[in-house]
Amino acid sequence: MNDLTMQTFLEKPIRITKVEFWAATTIFIFAIFSLSTSYSPNEWDFKHEGVTYHYYKHYFWPQLLRYTVLYLGFLLLNFKVLPGILKKEKLTLNLFLLAIAFSAVSFIMGMLDTYSKGYLLVKYESVEQAYNYIFQGSFKYTIWLLLMFGFYSVIKHAGLYLLSNSTIIQTKYRIITRDALTAFIVWMVSVFLLMVLNIGREITVVWAILSLSAILIYCISFYTLIPKSLNSKHPIRSYALKVSFILVLAYLPVAFILLPLLYHEDAAFGLSFFNAAFQLVITAPAVWLLYKRQLKGTEEVYTLKKELGRSNANLDFLRSQINPHFLFNALNTLYGTALQENSERTAQGIQMLGDMMRFMLHENHQQKILLSREIEYMRNFIELQTLRTSASPNISIETKIQDVITDKFIAPMLLIPFVENAFKHGISLKHKSWIRITLHTAGDKLYFDVYNSIHAKQEQDPEKDKSGVGLVNVKQRLELLYSGKHELIIRETAEEYFVHLTVQL
């Protein structure tokens, strides 16, 4: 994203349509609000030519319609016509809309000028000559508007291109952040629109100097003044003194910059003083509050990371509880097999145990493993347990486990606890017992079912009243790793135990 070419950027511009829309709408409302003042810039022209002046007829309604036409024209060109032309989509239609918009704005502006510049009708020998002058002026004004819109588009896309590369820029200049670039782009757009709407030199200058100074104070304070002030004994006082010192130094330079814009020395120095007071009373405290709020958010993120680390530690601890549990069960099985003095079966069991131990040592501590490896481990476990029960005709073990060919991944040791639980509680060498295990996948979902018989434990069984940690741990792991992405149903009757697990992989 940070090495975009300009061509790529034009094809996939950053979405700022909402920002532009609300900025244009705000300025449009602000322009309408400015009409509520009693000041009429064209009143003197009417009185100088001896023409009767009516405020609403010659100023208010023409200006209101003018602002509305400019606002709607901007929306059409900026959000419909220009994007289509840049993307070369429906090029003929968009060029036609551009021509229609240009002609309509030129004609409407000319019509409105016949009212707002009605005093010109008495300055020419004929009304026709006056109309020709007015409509020629509106045509030139529309061309100027179109050129200004093109200039605005260049500013916007160049600014957004810089914004998309803000990370690279910030590595060289720490104070030039993405927020600062965004604020500067908004400032350029707002000043441009105020100039186009011709609200007034004084209002435009006041807004431009106040907003630009606020952006500079924000950047300097946020990344230099406040961090240094926090190390002092009285941070707020230190910060206020530093901001005051900068504003005092900037007072005369700002006043000299304003002189050619306002033409009046008193107005320039007065606005410079007002700007300094505004930044000290409004902007500086606001930046302090924003910085403290961000600092608090950073601390909360740090706390969340610590909690996440603690959760990972708990997860590792759960795994460490599970692994020995299966290892001890496997060793007990091998012990029972060895008592039967069948070396072939013992060798087979040892080989399976070796595969299981390699799995636990090398893959069990990974975040996710191939589902095929988890199934292979489960099959080894079932076959190892079958060695112990194969000699008993009263024990039935049925499996229907689908082979997984595609690369699907799952958290390790997530299925075994249910199988181990089935063998632990569902097998009795003295009573008829059965276990049925099915597993298959459909799309990104895994379906896993385990049925087993239940037998009452003997009174002398040391684990009669113990439930173990296997199922408790696996439930916790499911909540940690597959929150909202799994369904676990467990039903128990007097004769059977049923587990159904659905996991979205």
Secondary structure, 3 states (H helix, E strand, C coil): CCCCCHHHHHHCCCCCHHHHHHHHHHHHHHHHHHCCCCCCCCHHHHHHCCCCCCHHHHHHHHHHHHHHHHHHHHHHHHHHHHHHHHHCCCHHHHHHHHHHHHHHHHHHHHHHHHHHCHHHHHCCCCHHHHHHHHHHHHHHHHHHHHHHHHHHHHHHHHHHHHHHCHHHHHHHCCCCCHHHHHHHHHHHHHHHHHHHHCCCHHHHHHHHHHHHHHHHHHHHHHHHHHHHHCCCCCHHHHHHHHHHHHHHHHHHHHHHHHHHHHCCHHHHHHHHHHHHHHHHHHHHHHHHHHHHHHHHHHHHHHHHHHHHHHHHHHHHHHHHHHHHHHHHHHHHHHHHHHHCCCHHHHHHHHHHHHHHHHHHHHCCCCCCEEHHHHHHHHHHHHHHHHHHHCCCCCEEEEEEECCCCCCCEECCCCCHHHHHHHHHHHCCCCCCEEEEEEEEEECCEEEEEEEEECCCCCCCCCCCCCCCCHHHHHHHHHHHHCCCCEEEEEEECCCEEEEEEEEEC
